[in-house]
């Protein structure tokens, strides 16, 4: 893969409709737990090692078709997150290293996969922009049911969404870690502001 590739018509349409409904209904789905680069976005995150893939699929069975297709065989740790943007939302330029909160020395993922689950009609803005240090490598306009893979070491951003409606993607950072690094990564954990809020209320 040179920089990125796109796979259109990745899934049956009824799977996308089910995925949309399940994510919206998920109790973890809330204002994003990601960093300040993710402006006015919603989502939650699932951290897991390949050894616990079955556990992920048991708790989130609607992710299984995506994981079966998207996960790369040479990767062993993953950061999976539904990401929803609405009018006024954007994602500022960054390089993914979401597992760094567990392992400080971690390198960027080998690859990032993005499935566009829902895109507003006549979407303005919301493009995925990929850059190297020296130049722009691509600007991808979201298309429903397109699965995009891009190199994990690329700087990327999402332009501000200018139209009403929801732009929902399912993103997975895919890492190839050493045994030492793997020891610092949770085998399986869900990160969500909804969980944090519930814990605060119980206190």
N, C-alpha and C positions, 0 to 999 in steps of 0.2 A: 504493500500500500504506500503510495506516495502522497503524503499529507492527508488526504481524505478520500472516501468513496461513499457512494449512495446506492441503496438497494430499494427501489420502489416496489409497491404492492407486496410488502413483506409478510402480511398476515391477512386472513379473512376479515371482512368488514365487521362481522358480528363479534369477533374477538376485540376489536378496538372499542366497540360500543360497550361491551362488558367491562373492559379495562377502565374506561372512563367512569362508569358507574361505580365500580368497586373502589377506585381511588377516592372519588368524591365522598363515598360513604365511610371510608376508613377512619376510625377514631384518632389515628395519628396525624391525619392530614390537617395542617394548621399553618399559621404564619411561619415562614421558613426558619429552620434552625441553622441555615448556612450563614456565611460571614456577610459583611456589609457590602460586598460586591453585588449581592443579590437584592435588588431594590424592589420593594412591593411585590414579593413573590410568595407563593405557598408551596408546601411540600413536607416531606419527612424523609429520613434516610435509613437504609438498612446496610449495616457493615457485616460482612461475613467472609469466612474462608471457604475454599472449595470443599473442604471436609464437612462443612455444615450446610451444603447446598440443599440437601433433602429437608432440613429443618426450615429453611427459608420457604421452600415450596409448600410445606405443610401449613405454615402460618399464613402465607400469601399465595394461595394456589393460582390466582390470576396472573402472577408474574411468571409462572412456569414456561408458557410458550415463548415469551420474550427471552428468558434466560437460556432455554434450550437452543435458540437460534443465535443469540448475540454473544454469549460467553466464549472467549477464546481459549483453546485447550491448554496453552502454555501459561495461562494466568492462574494465580492461586489465591488472590485476595481481591475483594470487590467492595465498591461503595456505590450503592444503588439508590437513586432518588427520583421520585416523581417531581416534576418542576412545573408549576403553573404560573403563567404571566397573564396580566390583564392590561387594559388600557392604562398607560403611564408606567408600567413595569419595565425594567431593563436589567441586564447583567453586565457589570463593568469588566474591563479586560483583566484576565487572570490566567494562571496556569494551575490546573487541578493538582492538589496534593491533599485531598480531604482526609486521608489516613494519617496526616502529620500530627494530629492531636493525640495519636497513640504512639507514633514512632517518629521522633523529631528529625531523623536523618534520611527520611524516605525520599526516593526519587519520584518524579512524576509517573503516572500510570503509563503502561505500554500503549494502551489504546483506550479511547472513550467511545462508547456507543450511545446513540440518541435515536429513540423512536418517537416520531410525531404522532401523538394519539388524537389530538383535536386541534384544529386551527380555525380561527374565525374566517367567515366568508369575506372575500376582498380584503384580506389582511394587509395593512400598511405598517411597515416596521417589523420588528421581531425577527430579523435575519440573524443567523449565526455567522459571525465574522471570525475567520481564522488567520492568524498572523505568525510569521517568524520574527526574529529580532529586526530583520531588515525590510520586510515587505509584507503586504497582504497576500495571502495564499488562496483565499476563497471567501465568498459571501453566499451563504446557502439560504434560500427562501424556503421556509417550512412548508412541506407538503404532507397532508395526512397519509399515514401508512408508509412513509418512507423511513428506512433505517439508515442512519448515517454513522460511519466510523471515521474517527480522525486520530492522528498521532497525539499521544497524551502529553507530549512536551511542547505543544503549540499554545501560544497565548490566544485566548478566545474570549468573545463577548457576545451579547445579544442586544441588538439595537432596540431602542425604546418602542414599545407597541403603541400604535396611534389609533387603533380601531377598537370599538367595544367587543366584548366576547372574551373567551378564554383560549389561551395557547398552552396546551398541556403536552409535555414531553416526558419520556421515561429515560433517564440518563444512568449509565453505569460506567464508573471509572474502573479499569481492569489492570491490576498490578501483577508483576512477577517478582515476588520477594524471596529473599534468602531465608533459611530456617531461623536464623537469629532474629530477623525482622518479623517473621510470622509470629514468634513468641510474644511480641508486643501488641499484636492485633487481636481484638476480641474474636472468638470463633463465630459468634453471632450476637448482634445487639441492634436494637432499634433506637434511633435518635429522633426525638420529636419535641417541639415546644408544648404540645398537648400533654405529653407525659410529665414534663417539668412542671406545668401548671397544676396538674392533678396532685403531684407530690407536695407542692407548696400549700395547696388547699387542705390536704390531710394533716399537715403540720399545724 
